[in-house]
């Protein structure tokens, strides 16, 4: 069910008589009459006592990540709704999400962040793309506002944190950095029997360090890198880059792209008569939108990739998935669980801090996400219980839908990784577990790794 | 009725009607619900504004207890689209707690919102959220109607 349809349920519907509890309807008319004469109780609480707490959400509703952005916005709404149904993060104060579209355009990041701050948000969830997230972080850091990204994985965000003092760090993310994902791509290339790996990567804050990381990791494992070609996002054609890759004659191609650019590249590969190679993508294309952009599922049947595991087989993820389906219908897109966790953690941190003050909430984010806890874990999908624990003055350790989300000193989390494979609808390739897509086909879980197994 | 209205007038205090907008998470959750109940609890303005989680926990464990106002169990259709009003809520902050259940008495949805009753106060927006038991309760059941109008006119689910 779409969020629009959900909203329609709570809009006034004059066709139905209003149910009046506690008195005969005539009494109500008398009451209204009295009120018309200016007689009636006045508010006793200050205006801000029950005012909503605004949290900005910068996501990509359009542009190359636009196919997944609406799903991420819904995941944020799910967590906010769950917290609000329990009374809100602060006594009597619910969350009000202010969702804006960055069009997957990093140039908008700073403007959108400042605009949200001017509108009174106390924290920002976002952005999705690493380049946009870095831009937003320039503003949130200066304003001392906590920022949590669901999906930005660039190692540059760790560098950003390393370059400032701890009290100046306001950035967090619920997806792990790419430093280990590039190793998983190299492992995948090894295990899939690659002899000459070409790397085709976005020329931005996400793709450049990722592409270099894959090259280094693969060379360290004794592999041969046939070429490493950067490309700009959102181009109508990638003929030049695809031709360069063809000239390098690889048997495997690592693709660091977003759904839009990745789809265009795969179509051009087909158009230019590219040979049958083993493709290895990343988290950027483990998305239903990528298959949509390619247009022909058969073209990407057997396409492999690396990614953090964003749909772990845990009670927390299962609870999130069930609630998402109940409220919005359909299957959550990858990184939706990370987005849910971002809003949930902010709500719990505000509750623990007892204030919306940025540095206090930042400190509380570390407390609520990590041990020690007085009574074991509090879990995704049970946020009312988590709020009750916080209100009771007890320490909590939140276990997220996406993982344990224990933030380190740089706001990073550690999670398992997977090698995945896309199977087109009707595929008979064996698959033990994976993510079934709404339109058919699946992202099959080919192999998983703990972070410890892949430490360089 | 006339006497009480006159008394209110003499005291300079009109009844304070409060509209409650009960927001269902989705059409599906409305269709699976059979009965709803809305209770209002007076809160201590200093210490009680954060009572929602505890109230929800208590209701789940031991029932509604002593509420200031209580609709009692009503057919869920009484709670659709802006259809709920308490004719007179005493002044001051209150917790508005709504729950929905099915015929098997399984709590499917809960929600709580704190608001202050005063002359000209905005409606109370009370969002419901599925309980831990929701998914299991509806598993294997199929919906026979496709809109709230159909449910409330035909009595289907």
Contacts between the chains, C-beta under 8 A, distances in Angstrom:
chain1	res1	chain2	res2	distance
A	1	B	26	4.7
A	1	B	27	5.7
A	1	B	28	6.7
A	5	B	26	7.7
A	5	B	27	6.4
A	6	B	24	7.9
A	6	B	25	6.7
A	6	B	26	5.4
A	6	B	27	7.7
A	9	B	23	6.7
A	9	B	24	5.0
A	9	B	26	7.6
A	9	B	27	6.5
A	9	B	30	6.5
A	9	B	80	7.5
A	9	B	81	6.5
A	9	B	148	7.0
A	10	B	21	5.5
A	10	B	22	7.5
A	10	B	23	3.9
A	10	B	24	7.3
A	10	B	81	7.1
A	10	B	82	7.4
A	10	B	125	7.3
A	11	B	81	6.6
A	11	B	82	7.1
A	12	B	21	7.7
A	12	B	81	6.5
A	12	B	82	3.9
A	13	B	80	7.1
A	13	B	81	3.4
A	13	B	82	6.0
A	13	B	83	7.6
A	16	B	80	6.6
A	16	B	81	6.3
A	16	B	83	5.6
A	16	B	152	7.7
A	17	B	83	7.4
A	18	B	19	7.9
A	18	B	82	7.1
A	18	B	83	5.3
A	18	B	84	7.2
A	18	B	85	5.4
A	19	B	71	8.0
A	19	B	74	7.1
A	19	B	78	4.2
A	19	B	79	7.3
A	19	B	83	5.0
A	19	B	84	5.4
A	19	B	85	6.9
A	20	B	85	4.9
A	20	B	86	7.7
A	20	B	87	5.5
A	21	B	38	7.0
A	21	B	69	7.0
A	21	B	71	4.4
A	21	B	84	7.0
A	21	B	85	7.0
A	21	B	86	5.3
A	21	B	87	7.1
A	22	B	69	5.3
A	22	B	71	7.9
A	22	B	86	4.9
A	22	B	87	4.9
A	22	B	88	6.2
A	22	B	89	8.0
A	23	B	15	7.3
A	23	B	87	3.2
A	23	B	88	5.8
A	24	B	1	6.5
A	24	B	87	7.6
A	25	B	87	7.5
A	26	B	1	6.6
A	27	B	1	6.1
A	27	B	4	7.6
A	27	B	5	6.8
A	27	B	15	6.3
A	27	B	87	5.3
A	27	B	88	7.0
A	28	B	15	7.3
A	28	B	17	5.2
A	28	B	85	7.1
A	28	B	87	4.8
A	30	B	1	8.0
A	30	B	5	4.5
A	30	B	15	7.1
A	31	B	8	8.0
A	31	B	14	5.3
A	31	B	15	3.6
A	31	B	16	7.1
A	31	B	17	5.4
A	31	B	87	6.9
A	31	B	88	6.6
A	32	B	17	7.1
A	34	B	5	7.9
A	34	B	8	6.9
A	34	B	9	6.3
A	34	B	14	3.4
A	34	B	15	7.3
A	35	B	14	5.3
A	35	B	119	5.3
A	35	B	120	7.2
A	39	B	9	7.5
A	39	B	12	6.0
A	39	B	13	7.2
A	39	B	14	4.9
A	39	B	119	7.6
A	40	B	13	7.1
A	40	B	14	4.4
A	40	B	16	6.2
A	40	B	118	6.9
A	40	B	119	2.7
A	40	B	120	7.3
A	41	B	13	6.3
A	41	B	14	7.9
A	41	B	16	5.8
A	41	B	91	3.5
A	41	B	92	7.9
A	41	B	117	6.9
A	41	B	118	4.8
A	41	B	119	5.9
A	42	B	118	5.5
A	42	B	119	6.7
A	43	B	116	5.6
A	43	B	118	4.6
A	43	B	121	7.4
A	44	B	45	6.4
A	44	B	91	7.2
A	44	B	92	6.1
A	44	B	93	7.7
A	44	B	116	6.8
A	44	B	118	7.6
A	45	B	45	6.2
A	45	B	93	6.2
A	45	B	116	5.5
A	49	B	49	7.2
A	50	B	49	7.5
A	50	B	93	7.6
A	50	B	114	6.1
A	50	B	115	6.6
A	50	B	116	6.6
A	81	B	25	6.7
A	81	B	127	5.5
A	81	B	129	5.8
A	82	B	129	5.1
A	84	B	111	7.9
A	84	B	113	7.6
A	84	B	127	5.1
A	85	B	110	6.5
A	85	B	111	4.2
A	85	B	112	6.7
A	85	B	127	5.1
A	85	B	128	6.1
A	85	B	129	3.6
A	86	B	52	5.6
A	86	B	53	5.1
A	86	B	56	6.3
A	86	B	112	6.3
A	86	B	129	7.7
A	87	B	50	6.9
A	87	B	51	7.5
A	87	B	52	2.5
A	87	B	53	6.2
A	87	B	95	7.3
A	87	B	112	4.8
A	87	B	113	6.8
A	87	B	114	6.1
A	88	B	52	7.5
A	88	B	114	7.7
A	90	B	50	7.5
A	91	B	48	8.0
A	91	B	49	3.5
A	91	B	50	3.2
A	91	B	51	7.8
A	91	B	114	7.1
A	92	B	49	3.9
A	92	B	50	7.1
A	92	B	93	7.0
A	92	B	114	3.5
A	92	B	115	7.9
A	94	B	113	7.1
A	94	B	127	7.9
A	319	B	132	7.4
A	322	B	130	7.8
A	322	B	134	7.7
A	322	B	135	4.3
A	323	B	129	7.7
A	323	B	130	5.7
A	326	B	25	6.5
A	326	B	26	6.3
A	326	B	28	6.5
A	326	B	29	6.3
A	326	B	130	5.0
A	326	B	134	6.3
A	326	B	135	6.7
A	327	B	25	4.4
A	327	B	26	5.1
A	327	B	29	7.7
A	327	B	130	7.3
A	328	B	26	7.2
A	329	B	26	7.3
A	329	B	28	7.6
A	381	B	132	7.2
A	382	B	132	6.8
A	384	B	53	5.3
A	384	B	56	5.6
A	384	B	57	7.5
A	384	B	110	7.7
A	384	B	129	7.9
A	385	B	53	7.5
A	385	B	57	7.4
A	387	B	52	7.9
A	387	B	53	4.5
A	388	B	53	3.7
A	388	B	54	6.1
A	388	B	57	5.7
A	391	B	50	5.3
A	391	B	53	5.8
A	391	B	54	7.1
